C-alpha cells in the first residue's frame, strides 16, 4: 500500500463520517493506535474464530488489517512532510538555503556600509550606523526556523533601504535589498505549503486513528462476549485496549 492508496481507502467515507472519525482519532496518538491494532490483530489470529458470530466477523478482521496497514503507511508518509522534519521538504530546503545565503550577503553589504557611514560626520549618518550595528547584533543567527529567517531578512531589507545606507552603497550592492525581500517571500510561501501538507496528512491520520479505535473497540466487545459465554477470561484479556488507555 502506498500513500495514494491510503487516500483511496478513506475516500468512500461520507464527509460526516470522516469528521466523526477525525474527532475521535484526534484524541489519541497515531503510534499508540497502530500498536493497539497490532495487539488486536495478534489476538484475533489466535481467538478470532470465537468472535465471528459475536460481532466481529471475518470482514471486520480484514478491514482492521487494512486500517493497520494504511495507518503504518500514513505515519511513514508524515515523516516526509511533517513540521518536525522539514529537511525532507525539497522546496523549503531550497528556500532555506537561498535565504541563508542572501542573509549572509546582506549582512556583508551592511557591514561595508557601516564602515563607510562611520567616516561621514553627519547626524543622519551616525543614526544609520547605529541602526546597522543594532540590526546586525539582533540578527546574528537564524537557526532552522523559516519564519525567523524570513523576519530577519525583512529587517535587513529595512536597513538596506535606509536612504543614508543606499547613499554609500555601490549600484550592485543596492540590489541586496530586493534579493532579501524576495528570499523572505519565498521562505514564507514554502513554509506555508509545508504546513498545509502536514495538516492534510494529520487529518488523514486522525481519520485512520478513528477507524482503528472503532475496530479495536468492536473486537474487544466481541471478545468480552466470548469470554462470558465460554468462561475463559483470557479471551477478553487478549483484546484489552491497554495501549490506548494504559491499562
Secondary structure, 3 states (H helix, E strand, C coil): CCHHHHHHHHHCCCHHHHHHHHHHHCCCCHHHHHHHHHHHHHHHHHHHHHCCCCCCCHHHHHHHHHHHHHHHHHHHHHHHHCHHHHHHCHHHHHHHHHHHHHHHHHHHHHHHHHHHHCCCCCHHHHHHHHHHHHHHHHCCCCCCCHHHHHHHHHHHHHHHCCHHHHHHCCHHHHHHHHHHHHHHHHHHHHHHHHHHHHHHHHHHHHHHHHHHHHHHHHHHHHHHHHHHHHCCHHHHHHCCCHHHHCC
